[in-house]
Amino acid sequence: MNWKHALKDYTVYLKLERGLSKNSIQSYTMDIEKLMTFLDNHAITTTPILIDKNTVQQFIYEIAKVVNPRSQARIISGLKSFFNYLIFEDYRKDNPLDLIESPKIGRKLPDTLSENEIDKLIGAIDLSSAEGERNRAMLETLYGCGLRVSELIGLKISDLFFEEDFIKVTGKGDKQRFVPISTVNKTYIDIYRNEIRVHLNIQEGFQDILFLNRRGKQLTRAMIFTIVKNLAVTIGLQKSISPHTFRHSFATHLLENGADLRSIQQMLGHESITTTEIYMHVDRSHLAEVMNTYHPRKSH
């Protein structure tokens, strides 16, 4: 079995067996491609079945010189997963990464925006341009519904259930969930649809995609990053932010205002509540308050 063959099989496995999204599959396969490039560059001829711990260790050592500990840990995790798959398929008996430790990294929590900062960012959008109305509707949706950037750019007109105050979101692994949407958010989307989007020359295949670029096609993730970064520069924001910061802020503000973790988990589309807890650097004072308010023996 050669590397290309193994990589192709692994991609199919990630898609069908594990139901991963295109983006997740891409980052898993990139880790293996990095290893393949390393083997090529060093003229090491070995196969996925025969590669040993020493060769992998050499690769990790090289990688450590050029990437930060967080990326290094992600590559190690991606390779472990690949070799576990080979064991699962009975191609190998052992995982060459079993004894290789990931670098210790603290859990990095993204910056959270205050409500005031979100108002300022959205307020800095130039509404005199057609893109401005679209950008306002997009950022309101990122923050108002707590979406991932991939969910935002994939949002369809047929996913909008405005009469019922919900939108249907397609998340990781094509899992769908319904997320509530506010009146304000619906208003901004309607302005964009009725005043801007109707004038676009929409390309074949993108008729149902809600947010489009000026050429009538789906927006890229990079474009959303650029919009957010530029607005941060405009208002002189000192925090390092990305589209994901709006999702994080959505969850944090809900928690601070008394929402329960289970509801937040459902809205974010997290498989496990532990992801929601980690993600939201849970405010301990809030937990103490819940205990004091709801525990039956609080006054004994």
Backbone torsions as a table, in degrees:
resi	resn	phi	psi	omega
1	MET	NA	122.4	178.5
2	ASN	-92.6	174.4	-174.4
3	TRP	-64.1	-43.3	-177.4
4	LYS	-61.8	-42.8	179.7
5	HIS	-62.4	-47.4	-178.8
6	ALA	-62.6	-40.9	-178.3
7	LEU	-65.6	-39.3	179.7
8	LYS	-64.6	-47.1	178.6
9	ASP	-60.6	-41.4	-177.7
10	TYR	-64.5	-39.8	178.9
11	THR	-61.7	-42.4	178.6
12	VAL	-63.1	-42.9	179.3
13	TYR	-60.5	-45.6	-179.3
14	LEU	-62.7	-36.8	-178.2
15	LYS	-75.0	-51.6	-173.0
16	LEU	-82.7	-46.2	-175.0
17	GLU	-80.0	-40.2	-174.9
18	ARG	-102.4	-6.1	175.6
19	GLY	59.4	34.5	-177.9
20	LEU	-79.1	155.8	179.3
21	SER	-76.9	166.3	179.8
22	LYS	-56.8	-42.0	-178.0
23	ASN	-65.1	-42.2	179.7
24	SER	-64.6	-43.8	-179.3
25	ILE	-61.0	-41.0	179.8
26	GLN	-60.0	-43.3	-177.8
27	SER	-72.2	-32.0	175.8
28	TYR	-65.1	-44.7	-176.2
29	THR	-71.5	-29.5	177.8
30	MET	-61.3	-36.7	179.2
31	ASP	-61.3	-42.3	-178.2
32	ILE	-71.6	-37.3	178.6
33	GLU	-63.3	-34.7	177.0
34	LYS	-62.6	-42.0	178.6
35	LEU	-64.9	-42.1	179.2
36	MET	-61.2	-41.5	178.9
37	THR	-63.2	-42.0	178.8
38	PHE	-59.5	-45.3	-179.7
39	LEU	-62.5	-41.5	178.0
40	ASP	-61.4	-49.1	-176.8
41	ASN	-62.2	-29.8	-178.1
42	HIS	-102.4	11.7	179.8
43	ALA	50.0	42.3	177.8
44	ILE	-96.4	118.7	178.7
45	THR	-101.5	108.9	177.1
46	THR	-152.6	164.8	-178.2
47	THR	-112.9	168.0	178.0
48	PRO	-58.2	-27.8	-177.5
49	ILE	-81.9	-31.1	-174.5
50	LEU	-99.9	-15.2	-176.8
51	ILE	-56.5	136.9	-176.0
52	ASP	-109.4	174.2	-175.5
53	LYS	-58.5	-41.0	-176.4
54	ASN	-62.6	-41.4	179.7
55	THR	-64.9	-43.2	-179.4
56	VAL	-64.5	-40.6	-179.3
57	GLN	-62.1	-40.3	178.3
58	GLN	-60.6	-42.9	179.2
59	PHE	-62.4	-46.0	-179.3
60	ILE	-62.3	-39.3	-179.6
61	TYR	-62.5	-41.7	178.9
62	GLU	-66.2	-44.8	-178.5
63	ILE	-60.4	-39.9	-177.0
64	ALA	-59.2	-23.3	-179.3
65	LYS	-75.3	-23.9	-172.7
66	VAL	-115.8	-13.6	179.4
67	VAL	-121.8	160.0	179.9
68	ASN	-77.4	164.6	-176.6
69	PRO	-55.2	-35.3	-179.0
70	ARG	-64.6	-45.4	178.6
71	SER	-66.1	-38.0	179.3
72	GLN	-60.7	-45.5	-180.0
73	ALA	-62.1	-37.9	-179.4
74	ARG	-67.6	-39.7	179.5
75	ILE	-65.8	-42.8	179.1
76	ILE	-60.9	-44.4	-179.9
77	SER	-62.8	-41.8	179.3
78	GLY	-63.5	-41.0	179.7
79	LEU	-69.9	-39.2	177.7
80	LYS	-56.6	-44.5	-179.1
81	SER	-61.6	-41.3	179.5
82	PHE	-63.1	-47.3	-178.7
83	PHE	-70.8	-30.4	174.4
84	ASN	-63.9	-36.3	176.9
85	TYR	-63.2	-42.7	179.4
86	LEU	-63.8	-35.7	176.7
87	ILE	-67.4	-44.6	179.5
88	PHE	-57.7	-36.2	-179.7
89	GLU	-89.5	9.0	178.3
90	ASP	65.5	26.4	176.1
91	TYR	-87.1	-30.7	-178.6
92	ARG	-131.5	160.2	176.9
93	LYS	-100.9	-22.1	-174.3
94	ASP	-135.4	163.9	177.5
95	ASN	-108.7	115.7	-175.9
96	PRO	-64.0	-8.2	179.7
97	LEU	-100.7	2.1	-175.7
98	ASP	-54.1	-39.6	-176.1
99	LEU	-98.5	4.6	179.5
100	ILE	-90.9	121.3	-176.7
101	GLU	-89.1	143.2	174.9
102	SER	-76.7	148.5	176.2
103	PRO	-64.1	146.1	-179.9
104	LYS	-73.7	124.1	177.7
105	ILE	-131.3	138.7	175.8
106	GLY	-73.0	155.4	178.4
107	ARG	-74.4	119.1	-175.2
108	LYS	-90.4	117.7	178.8
109	LEU	-94.4	135.0	179.8
110	PRO	-67.3	155.8	175.1
111	ASP	-62.7	144.9	174.6
112	THR	-106.5	142.3	176.7
113	LEU	-93.2	142.8	174.3
114	SER	-77.9	165.9	178.8
115	GLU	-61.8	-35.6	179.6
116	ASN	-64.6	-42.0	179.8
117	GLU	-66.0	-38.0	178.0
118	ILE	-64.8	-42.5	177.3
119	ASP	-59.2	-42.8	-178.9
120	LYS	-65.0	-44.6	180.0
121	LEU	-59.9	-47.8	-178.5
122	ILE	-68.9	-34.5	178.9
123	GLY	-67.2	-21.7	-177.8
124	ALA	-83.2	-4.8	-179.2
125	ILE	-70.7	134.5	179.8
126	ASP	-81.2	101.6	-175.3
127	LEU	-80.4	-1.4	178.7
128	SER	-78.6	-13.8	177.6
129	SER	-100.0	154.6	179.5
130	ALA	-61.0	-38.6	-179.3
131	GLU	-65.1	-28.0	-178.3
132	GLY	-59.7	-47.3	179.2
133	GLU	-60.9	-40.0	179.1
134	ARG	-64.6	-45.8	-177.2
135	ASN	-63.3	-38.6	178.0
136	ARG	-63.1	-45.8	179.8
137	ALA	-61.8	-37.9	-178.7
138	MET	-68.5	-45.9	-178.0
139	LEU	-69.1	-35.7	175.5
140	GLU	-61.7	-35.5	-179.2
141	THR	-75.9	-38.2	176.8
142	LEU	-58.9	-47.5	-177.2
143	TYR	-80.8	-40.9	-175.0
144	GLY	-70.6	-27.7	-177.1
145	CYS	-118.2	-2.0	177.0
146	GLY	64.4	40.9	-174.5
147	LEU	-84.4	153.9	167.2
148	ARG	-76.8	157.1	-177.9
149	VAL	-62.5	-36.6	179.4
150	SER	-66.2	-32.1	178.8
151	GLU	-71.7	-35.9	-179.8
152	LEU	-65.9	-48.5	-175.9
153	ILE	-72.2	-19.4	179.3
154	GLY	-92.9	-2.1	-175.6
155	LEU	-62.2	132.0	-177.5
156	LYS	-107.9	155.9	176.9
157	ILE	-63.5	-35.8	-180.0
158	SER	-71.6	-5.1	177.3
159	ASP	-93.3	-2.3	-176.9
160	LEU	-92.6	114.4	178.0
161	PHE	-112.7	69.9	-172.1
162	PHE	-66.8	-30.4	179.3
163	GLU	-62.2	-35.7	-178.3
164	GLU	-93.4	-0.4	-178.1
165	ASP	64.2	36.8	178.6
166	PHE	-134.9	156.1	166.0
167	ILE	-124.8	149.3	178.2
168	LYS	-96.8	125.1	-174.9
169	VAL	-114.6	134.6	176.8
170	THR	-102.3	110.9	-174.1
171	GLY	-97.5	-153.9	-178.5
172	LYS	-61.0	142.1	178.8
173	GLY	61.7	27.3	179.1
174	ASP	59.5	23.0	177.4
175	LYS	-79.2	134.9	-177.2
176	GLN	-105.1	146.7	176.5
177	ARG	-145.6	158.7	176.3
178	PHE	-103.9	131.6	-178.9
179	VAL	-122.0	134.2	178.6
180	PRO	-64.7	149.0	177.3
181	ILE	-130.5	137.9	-174.7
182	SER	-81.9	164.6	179.2
183	THR	-61.6	-42.4	-179.8
184	VAL	-59.5	-47.5	-179.0
185	ASN	-60.7	-43.1	179.4
186	LYS	-62.5	-39.8	-179.4
187	THR	-59.8	-46.1	-178.0
188	TYR	-66.8	-36.4	177.8
189	ILE	-67.2	-41.4	-180.0
190	ASP	-64.4	-39.8	177.9
191	ILE	-60.1	-46.8	-179.7
192	TYR	-61.6	-45.0	-177.6
193	ARG	-65.3	-45.0	-172.5
194	ASN	-83.6	-24.4	-175.0
195	GLU	-109.8	-24.1	-175.1
196	ILE	-114.9	-54.3	-172.5
197	ARG	-62.5	-35.8	-178.1
198	VAL	-61.4	-23.9	-177.7
199	HIS	-90.5	-2.9	-177.8
200	LEU	-80.6	149.8	173.3
201	ASN	-88.7	92.4	-171.4
202	ILE	-77.8	127.2	-177.6
203	GLN	-74.5	155.8	179.3
204	GLU	-56.0	131.1	176.6
205	GLY	95.1	-10.3	-177.9
206	PHE	-115.1	11.9	-175.4
207	GLN	-59.5	-32.2	-175.4
208	ASP	-95.1	-7.7	179.8
209	ILE	-74.9	130.1	-174.1
210	LEU	-69.6	-58.3	-174.7
211	PHE	-95.9	121.4	-175.6
212	LEU	-121.8	156.1	173.9
213	ASN	-82.4	179.0	-173.9
214	ARG	-67.0	-16.7	177.9
215	ARG	-90.8	6.8	176.7
216	GLY	77.6	27.2	178.3
217	LYS	-122.7	170.4	179.8
218	GLN	-65.6	143.9	177.7
219	LEU	-75.0	156.2	176.0
220	THR	-96.1	162.2	175.9
221	ARG	-59.7	-41.1	-177.5
222	ALA	-59.1	-36.6	-178.6
223	MET	-63.9	-40.4	-179.7
224	ILE	-66.8	-40.2	176.7
225	PHE	-58.3	-46.3	-178.3
226	THR	-61.5	-43.9	-179.6
227	ILE	-58.4	-47.7	-177.4
228	VAL	-65.3	-46.1	-178.8
229	LYS	-61.1	-43.3	-178.9
230	ASN	-63.9	-38.3	178.6
231	LEU	-66.6	-37.6	179.1
232	ALA	-62.0	-40.5	178.7
233	VAL	-65.8	-42.8	-178.4
234	THR	-56.9	-42.5	-177.1
235	ILE	-93.8	3.6	177.8
236	GLY	67.9	34.6	-179.0
237	LEU	-74.0	129.0	-176.4
238	GLN	-86.1	-7.0	-177.7
239	LYS	-83.4	153.6	175.8
240	SER	-89.3	109.5	-175.3
241	ILE	-123.9	159.3	177.5
242	SER	-142.9	176.7	177.4
243	PRO	-56.5	-30.7	-177.7
244	HIS	-66.2	-23.8	179.9
245	THR	-60.5	-32.9	179.6
246	PHE	-67.8	-39.2	178.6
247	ARG	-65.3	-42.7	-180.0
248	HIS	-64.2	-40.5	-179.4
249	SER	-67.9	-39.1	176.8
250	PHE	-53.7	-50.2	-177.4
251	ALA	-67.3	-43.9	-177.6
252	THR	-64.5	-42.9	-179.1
253	HIS	-67.5	-35.9	176.7
254	LEU	-62.5	-45.0	-179.1
255	LEU	-63.1	-45.7	-178.6
256	GLU	-62.2	-28.9	-178.9
257	ASN	-93.2	12.2	171.3
258	GLY	100.5	6.0	178.2
259	ALA	-71.4	152.3	-179.6
260	ASP	-90.1	153.9	-175.8
261	LEU	-58.6	-38.0	-176.7
262	ARG	-62.6	-42.3	179.2
263	SER	-66.2	-41.7	-180.0
264	ILE	-63.4	-41.3	178.7
265	GLN	-57.0	-44.9	-178.8
266	GLN	-65.3	-40.3	-178.4
267	MET	-69.6	-35.7	179.6
268	LEU	-78.2	-19.6	-179.1
269	GLY	76.6	32.9	176.3
270	HIS	-82.4	134.0	177.7
271	GLU	-61.5	-45.6	-172.9
272	SER	-120.0	143.2	-178.7
273	ILE	-68.5	-22.8	179.3
274	THR	-63.8	-33.1	177.0
275	THR	-62.4	-42.1	-178.7
276	THR	-64.4	-40.6	-178.5
277	GLU	-64.4	-48.0	-178.1
278	ILE	-62.0	-48.4	-174.4
279	TYR	-57.3	-28.7	-171.2
280	MET	-112.7	24.6	178.9
281	HIS	24.6	64.2	-167.6
282	VAL	-46.6	128.1	-179.6
283	ASP	-71.5	109.9	-175.0
284	ARG	-62.9	-33.1	-178.0
285	SER	-63.3	-31.6	178.5
286	HIS	-65.2	-40.5	-179.3
287	LEU	-65.5	-41.5	179.9
288	ALA	-61.9	-40.1	179.9
289	GLU	-62.9	-42.5	179.0
290	VAL	-61.0	-45.4	179.8
291	MET	-58.6	-48.9	-177.4
292	ASN	-68.1	-27.1	-178.9
293	THR	-82.4	-41.4	-168.1
294	TYR	-108.2	-15.5	-175.6
295	HIS	-73.1	132.0	-174.7
296	PRO	-62.6	-25.6	-176.0
297	ARG	-100.5	17.7	-175.3
298	LYS	-59.5	-29.0	-173.4
299	SER	-103.6	9.6	-178.8
300	HIS	-77.6	NA	NA
